Amino acid sequence: MNIKLLGNRVLLKRDAVCRELKSGIILPEIAGEKPIRATVVFTGPKSGVTPEQSVLIGRFSGIDLSIDDEVYIMVQENEILAIVEEAI
């Protein structure tokens, strides 16, 4: 993919989140009222996040883009609610 983001824009890939019921059925979690967890793919030159960071964004943040049969979300950096850091 060849894409150049401008300013503080960030291209994200939504993380697949599922939950398993006691019966063993696996349900994809619909965003509902919860923030969406996503991974940073590309950033503009003025962005403070870096590729491969995990972030939280609001349910209605950004715009959906289809690139090479994949769906991405493009947001302004100020639409990112938090950076998720995994405990080691």
VODREN-346545 format. One record per residue: z, x, y of N, C-alpha, C in turn. Coordinates in nm, 3 decimals, padded with zeros to 5 digits. Last residue first. Layout:
// residues N
SITE      n.z      n.x      n.y     ca.z     ca.x     ca.y      c.z      c.x      c.y
SITE        Z        X        Y        Z        X        Y        Z        X        Y
...
//
This chain:
// residues 88
SITE      n.z      n.x      n.y     ca.z     ca.x     ca.y      c.z      c.x      c.y
SITE   03.124   00.394  -00.585   03.098   00.487  -00.696   03.221   00.497  -00.783
SITE   03.003   00.091  -00.447   03.116   00.182  -00.471   03.086   00.268  -00.593
SITE   02.710   00.049  -00.250   02.776   00.034  -00.380   02.889   00.135  -00.392
SITE   02.665  -00.106   00.049   02.688   00.025  -00.011   02.767   00.004  -00.140
SITE   02.446  -00.290   00.235   02.532  -00.295   00.117   02.542  -00.155   00.058
SITE   02.448  -00.364   00.572   02.395  -00.271   00.472   02.494  -00.272   00.357
SITE   02.395  -00.685   00.729   02.480  -00.577   00.678   02.400  -00.487   00.585
SITE   02.201  -00.842   00.858   02.343  -00.872   00.877   02.433  -00.757   00.837
SITE   01.908  -00.801   01.034   01.984  -00.751   00.918   02.132  -00.770   00.948
SITE   01.794  -00.862   01.270   01.812  -00.974   01.177   01.888  -00.932   01.051
SITE   01.750  -00.627   01.404   01.868  -00.705   01.444   01.889  -00.830   01.358
SITE   01.504  -00.539   01.299   01.628  -00.477   01.253   01.752  -00.560   01.289
SITE   01.298  -00.811   01.206   01.341  -00.718   01.311   01.474  -00.661   01.264
SITE   01.127  -00.828   00.888   01.231  -00.868   00.982   01.241  -00.767   01.096
SITE   00.928  -00.947   00.632   00.931  -00.857   00.747   01.031  -00.912   00.848
SITE   00.939  -00.953   00.287   00.992  -01.017   00.407   00.991  -00.914   00.519
SITE   00.687  -00.996   00.030   00.781  -00.916   00.108   00.831  -00.999   00.225
SITE   00.544  -01.036  -00.282   00.594  -01.105  -00.164   00.703  -01.021  -00.099
SITE   00.241  -00.905  -00.417   00.387  -00.901  -00.409   00.428  -00.972  -00.280
SITE  -00.036  -00.876  -00.413   00.024  -00.973  -00.506   00.176  -00.966  -00.514
SITE  -00.069  -00.703  -00.188  -00.097  -00.657  -00.325  -00.027  -00.745  -00.429
SITE   00.147  -00.895  -00.002   00.072  -00.770   00.000   00.055  -00.723  -00.145
SITE   00.247  -01.156   00.188   00.196  -01.126   00.054   00.106  -01.004   00.065
SITE   00.544  -01.214   00.370   00.410  -01.155   00.366   00.372  -01.131   00.221
SITE   00.760  -01.419   00.558   00.713  -01.377   00.427   00.570  -01.326   00.437
SITE   00.964  -01.313   00.829   00.847  -01.387   00.781   00.807  -01.332   00.645
SITE   01.316  -01.348   00.932   01.187  -01.284   00.909   01.074  -01.377   00.870
SITE   01.567  -01.567   00.795   01.526  -01.449   00.871   01.385  -01.404   00.835
SITE   01.696  -01.774   00.669   01.572  -01.805   00.741   01.520  -01.687   00.824
SITE   01.924  -01.653   00.551   01.830  -01.731   00.470   01.696  -01.753   00.540
SITE   01.988  -01.319   00.674   02.007  -01.464   00.672   01.895  -01.534   00.597
SITE   02.033  -01.029   00.465   01.970  -01.098   00.578   01.999  -01.247   00.565
SITE   02.164  -00.720   00.362   02.177  -00.866   00.361   02.111  -00.922   00.485
SITE   02.028  -00.438   00.176   02.075  -00.506   00.297   02.092  -00.655   00.272
SITE   02.002  -00.116   00.044   02.020  -00.257   00.013   02.084  -00.323   00.134
SITE   01.754   00.136   00.093   01.886   00.081   00.122   01.887  -00.067   00.085
SITE   01.491   00.210   00.055   01.575   00.200  -00.064   01.718   00.157  -00.035
SITE   01.439   00.350   00.381   01.388   00.294   00.256   01.488   00.310   00.141
SITE   01.701   00.292   00.627   01.607   00.379   00.556   01.558   00.313   00.428
SITE   01.769   00.180   00.965   01.787   00.173   00.819   01.680   00.260   00.754
SITE   01.704   00.185   01.230   01.820   00.263   01.188   01.850   00.254   01.040
SITE   01.375   00.215   01.368   01.471   00.146   01.284   01.584   00.240   01.242
SITE   01.161   00.315   01.503   01.285   00.297   01.579   01.395   00.229   01.498
SITE   00.940   00.321   01.329   00.996   00.447   01.378   01.129   00.434   01.453
SITE   00.996   00.077   01.064   00.929   00.125   01.183   01.001   00.250   01.235
SITE   01.002   00.111   00.705   01.066   00.086   00.834   00.977   00.136   00.947
SITE   00.980  -00.032   00.373   00.927   00.050   00.482   01.002   00.016   00.610
SITE   01.185  -00.144   00.205   01.066  -00.079   00.150   01.007   00.018   00.252
SITE   01.515  -00.231   00.132   01.425  -00.181   00.235   01.309  -00.107   00.169
SITE   01.595  -00.514  -00.059   01.585  -00.369  -00.054   01.482  -00.330   00.050
SITE   01.833  -00.787  -00.017   01.698  -00.731  -00.027   01.705  -00.579  -00.018
SITE   02.000  -01.092  -00.042   02.008  -00.947  -00.062   01.867  -00.895  -00.086
SITE   02.067  -01.346   00.189   01.973  -01.294   00.090   01.992  -01.143   00.081
SITE   02.371  -01.538   00.224   02.272  -01.441   00.273   02.184  -01.394   00.157
SITE   02.396  -01.886   00.123   02.434  -01.745   00.112   02.328  -01.656   00.176
SITE   02.319  -02.142   00.108   02.378  -02.101   00.235   02.413  -01.953   00.236
SITE   02.038  -02.091  -00.094   02.138  -02.186  -00.044   02.188  -02.143   00.092
SITE   01.882  -01.922  -00.262   01.957  -01.866  -00.150   02.066  -01.961  -00.099
SITE   01.928  -01.967  -00.606   01.856  -02.009  -00.486   01.944  -01.968  -00.367
SITE   01.930  -01.759  -00.875   02.013  -01.811  -00.767   01.927  -01.844  -00.647
SITE   01.801  -01.858  -01.187   01.784  -01.778  -01.065   01.866  -01.841  -00.954
SITE   02.001  -01.881  -01.476   01.942  -01.952  -01.362   01.920  -01.856  -01.246
SITE   02.009  -01.870  -01.818   02.008  -01.787  -01.698   01.933  -01.861  -01.588
SITE   02.223  -02.000  -02.061   02.104  -02.023  -01.979   02.116  -01.940  -01.852
SITE   02.462  -01.979  -02.189   02.366  -01.870  -02.208   02.238  -01.887  -02.127
SITE   02.660  -02.156  -02.138   02.570  -02.191  -02.249   02.467  -02.082  -02.276
SITE   02.771  -02.059  -01.906   02.845  -02.040  -02.032   02.757  -02.067  -02.153
SITE   02.494  -01.912  -01.722   02.588  -02.019  -01.750   02.659  -01.990  -01.882
SITE   02.434  -01.637  -01.516   02.426  -01.690  -01.652   02.534  -01.795  -01.671
SITE   02.223  -01.587  -01.232   02.357  -01.605  -01.289   02.342  -01.672  -01.425
SITE   02.033  -01.348  -01.042   02.045  -01.456  -01.140   02.191  -01.470  -01.181
SITE   01.823  -01.224  -00.803   01.963  -01.249  -00.835   01.969  -01.368  -00.928
SITE   01.606  -00.980  -00.701   01.619  -01.093  -00.794   01.766  -01.107  -00.831
SITE   01.573  -00.901  -00.359   01.629  -00.866  -00.489   01.639  -00.992  -00.575
SITE   01.281  -00.884  -00.162   01.396  -00.964  -00.204   01.442  -00.921  -00.343
SITE   01.198  -00.616   00.026   01.164  -00.681  -00.101   01.289  -00.752  -00.146
SITE   01.105  -00.570   00.372   01.203  -00.584   00.265   01.142  -00.647   00.141
SITE   01.038  -00.381   00.652   00.976  -00.456   00.543   01.071  -00.452   00.424
SITE   01.129  -00.399   00.989   01.167  -00.352   00.856   01.100  -00.442   00.753
SITE   01.088  -00.283   01.330   01.061  -00.377   01.221   01.092  -00.313   01.086
SITE   01.117  -00.154   01.570   01.231  -00.158   01.479   01.212  -00.259   01.366
SITE   00.788  -00.030   01.611   00.921  -00.054   01.668   01.031  -00.050   01.565
SITE   00.573  -00.122   01.336   00.595  -00.080   01.474   00.738  -00.109   01.516
SITE   00.461   00.000   01.022   00.540  -00.094   01.100   00.567  -00.036   01.238
SITE   00.182   00.031   00.842   00.258   00.103   00.944   00.329   00.000   01.030
SITE   00.071   00.056   00.509   00.119  -00.030   00.616   00.201   00.055   00.713
SITE  -00.082   00.056   00.218  -00.090   00.130   00.343  -00.049   00.038   00.456
SITE   00.000   00.085  -00.117   00.000   00.000   00.000   00.000   00.090   00.123
//
